[in-house]
Amino acid sequence: METLFKKKVLIIGATGGIGRELAKLIKSSQADLLLSGRNAAKLEEIAIELGINQEHIFTADITNPDQVQSMAEWSGNPDIIINVAGIGIIKPLEQLTYDDFNQSIDINLKGTFHILKSYLPGMKAVKQGLIINLPGVIGKVPMAGAAAYAASKYGLNGMLKSVREELKRTNIRITNLYLGGTDTAFWDQIDLNVQRDKFVLAKEAAKSIWFLCQQPVSGVVSEMVLQPFNHQAI
Ligand SMILES: NC(=O)c1ccc[n+]([C@@H]2O[C@H](COP(=O)([O-])OP(=O)(O)OC[C@H]3O[C@@H](n4cnc5c(N)ncnc54)[C@H](OP(=O)(O)O)[C@@H]3O)[C@@H](O)[C@H]2O)c1
């Protein structure tokens, strides 16, 4: 396993259920940890809880390319970027609004595009880096009610795999985690009859990302799948 000691690690979406648990684990590995989220109050609360300096947190909405670029100027070039920002709007097509669809694409797909545009030049200059994303199981298999979410996550999957093709002559690694149902606030607004008590725990999803961060640098873990026992869709 590669050590995270003093590695510069940026978590985008650190204020979410998975991001928060991940921040605790990466902090425990004595990395140079940087946290970003859209909600400034939540971000400050996490920083205080983990004993992270205010200079190590940055509020940014990833739908705004200028804010993402400012974040890149603030952070400099991280060794590892973990993008755990995203939303899930799950509704049948007849209930899905244009705004629901646009938000899903703007955050899950275009938000990641902005991150790649702002951070890849720095990684390319040093020809190394690791970017971990969460296209999720719905980035690979369909689900009723997931027209907007699947569109954003299938798009994300295709975009990341295409960018990977452009990076083969560098040591920049792109790792996709295909995660199934995980018990976080992500599900609070979703009107579906799901068994959250059978979901993957947020702290265990975070452990899988922590594991991915520590993989040897001579190869690439292109993807990993983690799903609840009762819903193994892949
Ligand atoms: N939970 C699951 O079952 C599951 C399964 C597969 C994949 N995933 C993926 O895992 C990721 C994290 O999910 P989670 O369960 O931790 O969800 P969560 O608890 O709802 O957290 C979502 C995170 O995304 C951030 N975010 C949302 N919109 C943003 C924006 N415009 N700009 C910047 N940050 C934004 C939120 O920031 P603020 O709170 O600061 O606004 C929050 O930190 C998502 O990409 C999701 O699609 C989740």
The ligand as an SDF file (V2000), in Angstrom:
LIG
                    3D

 48 52  0  0  0  0  0  0  0  0999 V2000
  -25.4900    7.2760   -1.4470 N   0  0  0  0  0  0  0  0  0  0  0  0
  -25.5770    6.3940   -2.4460 C   0  0  0  0  0  0  0  0  0  0  0  0
  -26.3740    5.4410   -2.4030 O   0  0  0  0  0  0  0  0  0  0  0  0
  -24.6660    6.5140   -3.6430 C   0  0  0  0  0  0  0  0  0  0  0  0
  -24.5500    5.4050   -4.5040 C   0  0  0  0  0  0  0  0  0  0  0  0
  -23.7460    5.5190   -5.6240 C   0  0  0  0  0  0  0  0  0  0  0  0
  -23.0720    6.6780   -5.8860 C   0  0  0  0  0  0  0  0  0  0  0  0
  -23.2180    7.7380   -5.0370 N   0  0  0  0  0  0  0  0  0  0  0  0
  -22.5320    8.9650   -5.3790 C   0  0  0  0  0  0  0  0  0  0  0  0
  -21.6830    9.3170   -4.3130 O   0  0  0  0  0  0  0  0  0  0  0  0
  -21.5400   10.7520   -4.2540 C   0  0  0  0  0  0  0  0  0  0  0  0
  -21.7540   11.2230   -2.8130 C   0  0  0  0  0  0  0  0  0  0  0  0
  -22.9860   10.7630   -2.3590 O   0  0  0  0  0  0  0  0  0  0  0  0
  -23.4420   10.8710   -0.8230 P   0  0  0  0  0  0  0  0  0  0  0  0
  -24.2330    9.6580   -0.5800 O   0  0  0  0  0  0  0  0  0  0  0  0
  -22.3130   11.2120    0.0690 O   0  0  0  0  0  0  0  0  0  0  0  0
  -24.4500   12.1010   -0.9470 O   0  0  0  0  0  0  0  0  0  0  0  0
  -24.7480   13.3510    0.0280 P   0  0  0  0  0  0  0  0  0  0  0  0
  -24.6230   12.9570    1.4380 O   0  0  0  0  0  0  0  0  0  0  0  0
  -26.0640   13.8900   -0.4450 O   0  0  0  0  0  0  0  0  0  0  0  0
  -23.5690   14.3650   -0.3390 O   0  0  0  0  0  0  0  0  0  0  0  0
  -23.5360   15.0250   -1.5590 C   0  0  0  0  0  0  0  0  0  0  0  0
  -22.3470   15.9420   -1.6060 C   0  0  0  0  0  0  0  0  0  0  0  0
  -22.3420   16.5750   -2.8870 O   0  0  0  0  0  0  0  0  0  0  0  0
  -22.1330   17.9610   -2.6760 C   0  0  0  0  0  0  0  0  0  0  0  0
  -22.7230   18.7370   -3.7660 N   0  0  0  0  0  0  0  0  0  0  0  0
  -23.9470   18.6410   -4.3090 C   0  0  0  0  0  0  0  0  0  0  0  0
  -24.0970   19.5660   -5.2610 N   0  0  0  0  0  0  0  0  0  0  0  0
  -22.9310   20.2630   -5.3090 C   0  0  0  0  0  0  0  0  0  0  0  0
  -22.4670   21.3470   -6.0830 C   0  0  0  0  0  0  0  0  0  0  0  0
  -23.2440   21.9310   -7.0170 N   0  0  0  0  0  0  0  0  0  0  0  0
  -21.2180   21.8230   -5.8640 N   0  0  0  0  0  0  0  0  0  0  0  0
  -20.4240   21.2570   -4.9270 C   0  0  0  0  0  0  0  0  0  0  0  0
  -20.8090   20.2170   -4.1740 N   0  0  0  0  0  0  0  0  0  0  0  0
  -22.0490   19.7430   -4.3580 C   0  0  0  0  0  0  0  0  0  0  0  0
  -22.8330   18.2640   -1.3670 C   0  0  0  0  0  0  0  0  0  0  0  0
  -22.3000   19.4910   -0.9100 O   0  0  0  0  0  0  0  0  0  0  0  0
  -23.0580   20.4810    0.1270 P   0  0  0  0  0  0  0  0  0  0  0  0
  -23.6580   19.6050    1.1680 O   0  0  0  0  0  0  0  0  0  0  0  0
  -21.9540   21.3160    0.6330 O   0  0  0  0  0  0  0  0  0  0  0  0
  -24.0490   21.2460   -0.6430 O   0  0  0  0  0  0  0  0  0  0  0  0
  -22.3920   17.0640   -0.5640 C   0  0  0  0  0  0  0  0  0  0  0  0
  -21.0860   17.2670   -0.0770 O   0  0  0  0  0  0  0  0  0  0  0  0
  -22.5140   11.3000   -5.2990 C   0  0  0  0  0  0  0  0  0  0  0  0
  -21.8190   11.5730   -6.4820 O   0  0  0  0  0  0  0  0  0  0  0  0
  -23.4690   10.1400   -5.5400 C   0  0  0  0  0  0  0  0  0  0  0  0
  -24.0140   10.1640   -6.8390 O   0  0  0  0  0  0  0  0  0  0  0  0
  -23.9850    7.6790   -3.9200 C   0  0  0  0  0  0  0  0  0  0  0  0
  1  2  1  0
  2  3  2  0
  2  4  1  0
  4  5  1  0
  4 48  2  0
  5  6  2  0
  6  7  1  0
  7  8  2  0
  8  9  1  0
  8 48  1  0
  9 10  1  0
  9 46  1  0
 10 11  1  0
 11 12  1  0
 11 44  1  0
 12 13  1  0
 13 14  1  0
 14 15  2  0
 14 16  1  0
 14 17  1  0
 17 18  1  0
 18 19  2  0
 18 20  1  0
 18 21  1  0
 21 22  1  0
 22 23  1  0
 23 24  1  0
 23 42  1  0
 24 25  1  0
 25 26  1  0
 25 36  1  0
 26 27  1  0
 26 35  1  0
 27 28  2  0
 28 29  1  0
 29 30  1  0
 29 35  2  0
 30 31  1  0
 30 32  2  0
 32 33  1  0
 33 34  2  0
 34 35  1  0
 36 37  1  0
 36 42  1  0
 37 38  1  0
 38 39  2  0
 38 40  1  0
 38 41  1  0
 42 43  1  0
 44 45  1  0
 44 46  1  0
 46 47  1  0
M  CHG  2   8   1  16  -1
M  END
$$$$
